[in-house]
Amino acid sequence: MSSNTETKTSASINIDGKQLDCPIVEGTEGERAIDISKLRAETGIITLDNGFVNTGSCTSAITFIDGEKGILRYRGYGIEELAEKSTFVEVAYLLINGKLANKTELDAFSQGLTKHSLLHEDMIHLFSGFPSTAHPMAILSSMTSSLSTYYPESHDTPSDEQVDLDIIRILSKLRTIAAFSYKKSIGQPLIYPDNSLTYCSNFLNMMFAVPTEPYEIDPDIVKVINQLLILHADHEQNCSTSTVRTVQSSGASMYAAVSAGISALWGPLHGGANQAVLDMLEGIRASGDDYKTFLGKVKDKKTNIRLMGFGHRVYKNFDPRAKILRQSCDTVLSKLGVSDPLLDLARGLEEEALKDEYFVSRNLYPNVDFYSGIIYKALNIPVDMFTVMFALGRIPGWLAHWKEQRDSGVKKIFRPRQIYTGANEQNYTTIDQR
Ligand code: ACO
């Protein structure tokens, strides 16, 4: 448990005539939790919480969210200010190291990212093994796992210096892998990293430059990419971050944990939502439905259709990231001179849903992914790369959590319990008697 928690009061639990006093743990923003770690040992009973809607799995000093008030802060700094004034590399440093870097620290961190951007040449052959239809999230996850084979010294118990080096390698090389997987999927020659470019410019260059003509990097686009990555950089104990922590708890390497995090992020209820939003908008347009008809289908429980990009496990008033992106969407599209009918459709859906009883009563608001897809589309980033963009943004968060858990010195493997609902003891019958 982090030292910034206090135990002031306790809660009494009475079960079968037995009373157990459980400490109430309080965090720095006044969040409170009942510590039930002794519950089973003392009473034989466990807690049951499907989807962990009410379960804190750890204490953490990285990110604070107040879902009711729409607050998101990394290491105490408001997301609005970071998105406006910072760069992604600065935010990555902040999340991982717990403080804003001074000039010397930031230069050293950036230089590390520049220096470690190349992949071992043998890895380039691995890209040829994937079919051209391979989803880039599958490539990103398997290549991250493959990276670990080149760094066996990172397994078991890496030193502090090794951990810092692995952090730099993962942040830098996954950007190269992401761009290479795109180039491979469209059959264009790979564009190698260019050490003269900053983190996001380098990524754009690897994605969009071709050897036959010059590619000019638009500083406004670099700014938007920085902003998108910052907004996705951490979100406390979400599905993929919890996955990273779970894998770390078994003692597996940073590469193994991040690869698992990427796989968890892929699902449409998590990072895959940005792709799902665009697919949904395209589908509505193709069907000729107007947004009211579509919302009618969403509200009809028999259809199992969800309004993708709406709703959040934690934000129940608004998602502060969505608010920032809604504004950026306007700026980017007008700067690029893009007029996208999907944006009008998205706006219509949002406006209608926000006054509809179904969505209002369930506290469903646009989340960060409602507008990110439209921006990515305007930047010519292909739809199946959207979740990869989310993953690139989330890497610092995963690394910060991996490191925080490792540095905490708590060596407790994540191992939830269950309530068994299967058959009672049965006698085995041999195959001829079944
Ligand atoms: N469209 C329609 N109905 C919805 C939606 C939606 N997008 N989201 C939730 N609901 C409804 C549910 O059907 C349920 O209704 P009921 O009470 O009548 O059964 C109620 O709202 C509560 O929904 P849950 O699924 O229990 O809410 P939970 O907090 O578990 O889920 C989630 C959050 C997964 C994000 C959900 O809102 C969802 O599926 N949204 C669409 C996918 C999406 O945009 N995901 C991105 C999340 S943000 C991120 O990962 C960066």
Boltz pocket constraint, residues with backbone or C-beta under 6 A from the ligand:
constraints:
  - pocket:
      binder: B
      contacts: [[A, 51], [A, 268], [A, 269], [A, 270], [A, 271], [A, 273], [A, 298], [A, 305], [A, 306], [A, 307], [A, 308], [A, 309], [A, 310], [A, 311], [A, 312], [A, 313], [A, 314], [A, 362], [A, 364], [A, 367], [A, 368], [A, 369]]
      max_distance: 6.0
